[in-house]
Amino acid sequence: MVIIARSSSLPLLKRIATAVVLIPIVLALILRAPVSVLAVVAAIVTLLTIHEFLKLTEPYGVRPMTWPTYLFTAVFFAALAIGGGGETPLLSTGKFLIVLAFAAAIAPFIFLTRAMREGELRGGYPSAAASVFAFAYIALPMGMLVQLRQQWAGAFYLLYLLLVVWAGDIFAYFVGKAIGRHLLSPRVSPKKTWEGAIASVVASIVVGWLLFRYALPISAGLLHAGLIQRRDGLFGLEQPAMGPILLLTFVLNLAAQLGDLVESLIKRGAGVKDSGAILPGHGGMLDRIDALLFAAPVLWYYAAWRMMQ
């Protein structure tokens, strides 16, 4: 989960202190926690994020279906938690795709049916649309993160995803603040610059290259420290070619930056600066995971494709 912010009106020291506390917790969860525990934590984060998102829809004139959305999301993650028990995951990639497709297909039916009970019928569709979008935008990518952890070398790939996104985030912020002159998207996010965006790409690629260049000693060190099991690391001939990894890292960075811009668009339309205030110095939960919501599906599909080769 992304916990490095782009900008904040609160002191930088408070932001750093929050990050110092949360980063070890996040890393311990993705490396060591059982998949069922990771699913529960991901569900809590998802529900908090959906709560913030539904609040953001109110300035757009939407009366969100809060509890039906929470319940539908909780059932989805309960399936992941139950399927994540045991060393051999019951919820394989193939089964996960079936659950994913079914949940995405049935969500409009569920929420539009619920909309029939709305007092004003013309408000039913916007409310149902907000719930469907919240599930597709937030819950499905977070579910992909959980299922990715169940795949071969899943812990290593989650570590790779977080470090790539974090590195891009940090360098975009500091380089953009120091030398940024050319605005990237002034209507959506007036503080983001092309200089920061380019620095973000470069930083992500460097971190991605280093992780896979030294994948064996990193995996061995994590295994020796008891942070991962052997199936969760990247060892020996299992290491993929560097060319595709660099391309993947580039695409992940672009997806992460687009995820950030999309969330800025939603907030700007709602007339707010942050999605919430749950994390001191960092804003809301949606502010923290916005980049992952676009990047996670990219990595999940790469990992699923790799398993089918």
Helices and strands as residue ranges (DSSP letters): H 12-31, H 35-57, G 58-60, H 66-83, H 93-115, G 121-123, H 124-134, I 135-139, H 140-150, H 154-179, E 183-185, E 189-193, H 194-213, H 215-224, G 230-232, G 236-238, H 242-270, H 285-308
